[in-house]
């Protein structure tokens, strides 16, 4: 727990839940993360994402959220940022991810070109009872 950050690590289910108050970030969900226990697990997840065609942004020995971590970031088609990370130490400052700006730009572009298309407007159709009278 810090003045601008709090993290909870649950054992069952195994979830890392954190909230932070950072002036440069909008309110709401900033990103979703999957924490792994080893660098090998991180490499495996990153490899799977790349094999599936995802563009990842990998960071080594980054400082963020008062922790030292290796990370692999990806943006889903809706623009939500996903972080897979392996934390190997603590840090005395909140820090900032170097890949965030690049990932945010990619996420915004992905949402613009790859997000779900809006549903087409329904075309009015004449019904049998309300259509134009048949010619006699």
C-alpha positions in Angstrom: 0.0 0.0 0.0 1.3 3.4 -1.0 -0.3 6.9 -1.1 -1.1 6.4 -4.8 -1.3 2.6 -5.2 -2.8 -0.4 -3.5 -2.4 -4.1 -4.5 -4.0 -7.3 -3.3 -2.7 -10.7 -4.1 -5.3 -13.4 -3.6 -4.4 -17.1 -3.4 -7.8 -18.6 -4.4 -8.5 -17.6 -7.0 -5.0 -16.6 -7.9 -5.6 -12.9 -8.8 -3.5 -9.8 -8.6 -5.8 -6.8 -8.2 -4.4 -3.3 -8.1 -5.7 0.3 -8.2 -3.7 3.4 -8.7 -4.2 7.2 -8.8 -2.0 8.5 -11.6 -2.7 12.0 -13.0 -1.9 10.9 -16.6 -4.5 8.1 -16.7 -8.2 8.3 -17.4 -10.6 7.0 -14.8 -11.8 3.4 -15.1 -10.1 0.2 -16.2 -6.7 1.0 -17.5 -5.6 -2.5 -18.5 -6.0 -6.2 -17.6 -3.0 -8.3 -16.6 -2.0 -11.9 -16.1 0.8 -12.5 -13.6 3.0 -15.6 -14.0 5.4 -17.2 -11.5 8.5 -17.5 -13.7 10.3 -15.9 -16.6 9.8 -19.1 -18.6 6.0 -18.9 -18.2 6.1 -15.3 -19.5 8.2 -16.4 -22.5 5.7 -19.1 -23.2 2.7 -16.8 -23.1 4.4 -14.2 -25.2 5.3 -16.9 -27.8 1.7 -18.1 -27.9 0.4 -14.5 -28.5 3.0 -14.0 -31.3 2.1 -17.4 -32.9 -1.5 -16.4 -32.9 -0.6 -13.3 -34.9 -0.7 -10.7 -32.1 1.7 -7.8 -32.1 3.3 -7.8 -28.7 5.5 -5.2 -27.0 8.0 -6.8 -24.7 9.7 -5.0 -21.9 12.6 -6.3 -19.8 13.5 -5.1 -16.3 10.8 -2.4 -16.2 9.8 -0.5 -13.1 6.1 0.0 -12.7 3.6 -0.2 -9.9 6.4 -0.2 -7.3 7.7 -3.5 -8.8 10.5 -4.7 -11.1 9.0 -6.9 -13.9 9.5 -8.3 -17.3 6.4 -7.8 -19.4 4.7 -8.6 -22.7 1.8 -6.3 -23.8 -0.9 -6.8 -26.4 -4.1 -4.9 -27.3 -7.2 -6.9 -28.1 -9.5 -6.0 -31.1 -11.6 -3.8 -28.8 -8.6 -1.8 -27.8 -8.3 -3.2 -24.2 -4.6 -3.6 -23.2 -3.5 -6.9 -21.8 -0.3 -7.2 -19.8 1.4 -10.6 -19.1 4.2 -10.1 -16.5 6.7 -11.7 -14.3 7.6 -9.7 -11.2 11.0 -10.4 -9.7 11.6 -7.5 -7.3 10.2 -4.4 -5.6 10.9 -0.7 -6.5 10.8 2.4 -4.4 9.0 4.5 -7.1 5.8 3.9 -9.1 7.7 4.1 -12.4 6.2 4.0 -15.8 6.1 1.4 -18.6 8.1 2.5 -21.7 5.8 0.6 -24.1 2.6 2.1 -22.9 2.4 5.0 -25.4 3.3 2.7 -28.3 0.7 0.2 -27.2 -2.0 2.9 -26.6 -1.5 4.1 -30.2 -1.7 0.5 -31.5 -4.8 -0.1 -29.4 -6.5 3.1 -30.7 -5.7 2.1 -34.3 -6.9 -1.4 -33.8 -10.2 -0.3 -32.3 -10.7 2.1 -35.3 -10.0 -0.5 -38.0 -10.6 -3.9 -36.3 -13.4 -3.4 -33.8 -16.8 -4.6 -34.5 -18.6 -2.8 -37.3 -21.8 -1.0 -36.4 -24.9 -2.9 -37.3 -26.5 -1.8 -40.5 -29.6 0.3 -40.4 -32.7 -1.8 -40.9 -34.4 -1.1 -44.3 -38.1 -0.4 -44.1 -40.1 -3.0 -45.8 -43.7 -2.9 -46.9 -45.9 -5.5 -45.3 -48.6 -7.4 -47.1 -51.3 -5.3 -45.4 -49.7 -1.9 -45.6 -48.0 -1.9 -49.0 -49.1 -0.1 -52.1 -52.4 -1.4 -53.5 -52.1 -3.9 -56.3 -52.9 -2.6 -59.8 -56.2 -3.9 -61.1 
